[in-house]
Structures are given as C-alpha cells and as structure tokens.
C-alpha cells in the first residue's frame, strides 16, 4: 500500500513516515500546492491513499485516480475537494472535523474581546501618548462594557457550540441561528434560537461558524451588513467566502458598523490589494485559529489512524460520502 501527501504545513512529516514504515506502508510527501494537475497526478497516480491540505481535487483530477481508495483532507473544511466526484470514482473521502474545535472557538473569543476592549488599537494610543509624555485617548473611544450585550452565533455545530459554552459565563445574552440543528440538540444546548435576520439586527457581536457551501457563501453580504447596529462587530474564523469582503470593506470605510475581526480569506494568503487591508477598524489575523501544539498533533495522529484503518480494510473515522461504505 502506498500513501502520498500532496502538500502539508508541518515542518516535516518524519513521524508519519515512521508510523507508515512500521506498518509496511510506502509513504511519500510533496509540496504540490499551486502545481498544475499533470504534476499532481504524476505523484499520486499510483497511490492507494492520498492526503491533501490545499491542493484542489476537482472532478477532472479525481476522475484520473484509478488506484486511490481513500482521500483524506488535512483539516475541517473541504471545499477544495469534489466529494461527488470521489463518490463516482469509488473513493472514500474523509476529513478531520474535531482536531481544532477548541482552538478556533478560543480564537473567535479572543477576537471578540480584542474588538470590545479595542486591544489592538490601544497600542497606538500608548505609543502616541508616550511620545507626547501625556495620555491622549483621541480616537479610541467609545468603549462599551461587554456585560449585558448580545452575542450572536451563526452556526452552532462543533465550534459554535463551544463558543457558546465558553462565553455563557461572561454576562452576555447569547442568541444563535442554525436551521439545521435538531430540536433535541437545541433543547440540549439551551440557547435562544432566532432567524438569521433577527440575529443580524439584534446582536452586538456576530461570530460565524458554519461550513462553506453554496447556501452559506457570502452569508455576510451588503444586505445582512445593512441590518447590523452601528455599534456592532463581526468576527469570521470559519471560511473566507462566508463574507463578501468588498461589502464588508465598504461598511467599515463608512463606519456603518463598529468593526470586524477576520481570520480567513477568499484567497490565502490574501493579496496586498485585499479590500480590508489598510482599514483602521478591522483586526486581521493569518488564518491561525486552528493553531495550537495540541491541535497539530491531534490531526497528525487522526490522519495516521485513518491510514492504518484503510490498510486494515476498515473505514476512516469521519467519512463524508458514507454511501460509498455501502458498496
């Protein structure tokens, strides 16, 4: 059995190679991101298992994988993989939905607090005041107390539910919108659920935690942004295309909302011409919500577990196209 990694973010994959060697599995790793399809195919054509981070596995590439039994996405989102094409090709497609749920929730919360307390912008005030030899808070106020404000969570799955669990002790009213959550799960969580329009109209802080699909693409757009309070903040640690960046930049330039914090972008890393660059009421971080030492090892171990499961004739842990398992 042969495993090929198309691209990776770790410093090296020596541990993975050693685990596969002990199991009698051939292992190879490359950095094929942004390479043409022919180059990618040349490396993976004879692989039984392929692990992908960001290489695009569209229908054209997937249709040429005659040897592959399992395609594993290194991460939670999988909008770079044509799952239906995998199913047609008889390829089991698995992802890793659990490895960084605590970390993304923590990052979203950190951004909420940073916005509310204007942590990032306070440093400039400190530098300017130190240069003058006296405090000058011009441009920093108003700052509002978080206690009693409303937090709106869009999407209450693995990550959104953890944001709720961690934030419910901070004195905020929490509302949520998630049309796919069962009544039993809603009752279990105990959150007040509202429709999306009401959430955008009501919340002082809105944090996005839905998967990317055709329905959620540009979930935050000119129309929904117009619903927000002028004192409200938006946080996105989910996927870049959830937010229409041009529309968000426009309302930020016009000060129609108080600010935003964005960790994810349509193109990553974003080009220097990105519309949010240079704005003074937005916090931008480099898609780092997933990151922690603990999460890094959790995903590496879970991917190796999936590889070993496949080698032993068993299904991967989190298969997306479960219908393939019935064949």
SULQUI-V473471 format. One record per helix or strand of 3 or more residues. SS is the DSSP state (2 for helix, 1 for strand). FROM is the first residue (numbers start at 1). LEN is the number of residues. If there is no record, write none. Layout:
ss=SS from=FROM len=LEN
ss=SS from=FROM len=LEN
This chain:
ss=1 from=2 len=4
ss=2 from=14 len=9
ss=1 from=26 len=4
ss=2 from=37 len=8
ss=1 from=49 len=4
ss=2 from=59 len=4
ss=1 from=70 len=4
ss=2 from=83 len=7
ss=1 from=92 len=3
ss=2 from=101 len=16
ss=2 from=119 len=14
ss=1 from=150 len=5
ss=2 from=160 len=8
ss=1 from=173 len=5
ss=2 from=183 len=7
ss=2 from=196 len=7
ss=1 from=205 len=4
ss=2 from=222 len=6
ss=1 from=233 len=4
ss=2 from=240 len=3
ss=2 from=245 len=9
ss=1 from=259 len=4
ss=1 from=282 len=3
ss=2 from=293 len=19
ss=2 from=322 len=5
